[in-house]
Amino acid sequence: MAFSHNFQRRLDLIILLTQKEFALKYKRTFLGIFWSILNPILLAVVFFAAFKVFMRFQINNYTFFLLSALFPWSWFSSSILISARSMVDNISLIKKVIFPRHYLVVSVIIAQLVHLVFAIPILLFFSYKDGTGPSMLWFVAIPILIGVQFIFTLGLCLMVSILNTYFRDIEYLVSVVMNLLFWMTPITYPISSIPPQFHFLLVINPLTGLMSAWRDLFQNNHFLWKETSISAVMAFLFLGAGIVVFKKMERRMDEVL
């Protein structure tokens, strides 16, 4: 009973913090949460014009190709960028209330995950329009991919959030690194377009397997088990590193803030 009560309290706290993230992000906006779906779509329009109209990428159904990886990427990138300031923006809460500080990071990731969930019907529409249509595999593969990406994202977010409390330059550095990582990940272009001498960049990038798995699932109803397994191993390694860094630096966080 005590365990159940404690678990419920922690769950309620995470839900409350997640609701706070939504309230702050969409405060005084007309479209509210729909901006989370509209932003990747508008970005896809820009990339479509750049790569399909002007640069003439020869890819069938490029819009679906782009969105199938862009939506999962948006969940990842927005979680990293927002979590970088999760501790700094909640100084008053941290100093007034005793609670697990990493819940602030978890709530950010969950809030951004909701945006991905709302975007899946759009991918469902494109899947039907493309003629493939969804399969029962989606019900198995989507939770697996969400779980792997959540673990990977949590590890990075823990490191970024705690480092930024000590060194405020981190949030600006993270923005630059995310832009670099975006172009190093096959989102706007197919892997086949990369010269062989640069394939090692794809191998060392954990997001390559994840984004490829998302895209192959939505477009081809096929799940890349091998790539996802490799990404899962790397995700747990990043999570372990994130926990170690966060726990070690959390001890002096109140003094720094």
Secondary structure, DSSP 8 states (H G I E B T S, - for coil): -HHHHHHHHHHHHHHHHHHHHHHHHTTT-SSTTHHHHHHHHHHHHHHIIIIIIIS----TTHHHHHHHHHHHHHHHHHHHHHHTTTTGGGHHHHHH--S-THHHHHHHHHHHHHHHHHHHHHHHHHHHHHT----THHHHHHHHHHHHHHHHHHHHHHHHHHHHHH-TTHHHHHHHHHHHHHHHSTTSS-GGGS-GGGHHHHHT-HHHHHHHHHHHHHHHS---HHHHHHHHHHHHHHHHHHHHHHHHHHTTHHHH-
